[in-house]
Amino acid sequence: MSVTLSKSQHDELARIARKQGMTVAWLVRRAAERLIEQENGGPMLPLMLDPQHAQR
């Protein structure tokens, strides 16, 4: 999958990622997971998206 973000969106995600000690990719995967959970009314099965497992 490919996603195009505005410069301001990418810059803000990069800032948040640095602050949290994780990658932008991890943040995007987590945001997608949360949206899917919200739409489906509950949590999905655990997906190794723990920040400790995120590649830096």
C-alpha positions as CSV (number, residue, x, y, z in Angstrom):
1,M,0.0,0.0,0.0
2,S,1.2,3.5,-0.7
3,V,-0.1,6.6,1.0
4,T,0.5,10.2,0.1
5,L,0.5,12.7,3.0
6,S,0.8,16.4,2.9
7,K,4.2,17.8,4.1
8,S,2.5,19.1,7.3
9,Q,0.9,15.7,8.0
10,H,4.2,13.9,7.5
11,D,6.1,16.5,9.6
12,E,3.5,16.2,12.4
13,L,3.6,12.4,12.3
14,A,7.4,12.5,12.4
15,R,7.4,14.8,15.4
16,I,5.0,12.5,17.3
17,A,7.0,9.4,16.3
18,R,10.3,11.0,17.6
19,K,8.5,12.0,20.8
20,Q,7.2,8.5,21.4
21,G,10.4,6.8,20.3
22,M,8.8,4.9,17.4
23,T,8.5,5.0,13.6
24,V,6.0,6.9,11.5
25,A,5.1,3.5,9.9
26,W,4.2,2.1,13.4
27,L,2.0,5.2,14.1
28,V,0.1,4.7,10.8
29,R,-0.4,1.0,11.4
30,R,-1.7,1.7,14.9
31,A,-4.0,4.4,13.6
32,A,-5.4,2.0,11.0
33,E,-5.9,-0.6,13.7
34,R,-7.8,1.8,16.0
35,L,-10.1,2.9,13.1
36,I,-10.9,-0.7,12.2
37,E,-11.6,-1.5,15.9
38,Q,-13.8,1.6,16.2
39,E,-15.8,0.7,13.1
40,N,-16.2,-3.0,14.1
41,G,-17.2,-2.2,17.7
42,G,-14.2,-3.8,19.5
43,P,-10.6,-4.7,19.6
44,M,-8.9,-6.8,16.9
45,L,-6.6,-9.7,17.7
46,P,-3.2,-8.5,19.1
47,L,-0.9,-7.6,16.2
48,M,2.7,-7.2,17.5
49,L,2.3,-3.4,17.3
50,D,3.9,-2.8,20.7
51,P,6.3,0.2,20.4
52,Q,9.0,-2.0,21.9
53,H,8.8,-4.2,18.8
54,A,8.7,-1.3,16.3
55,Q,11.8,-1.0,14.1
56,R,13.6,2.3,14.5
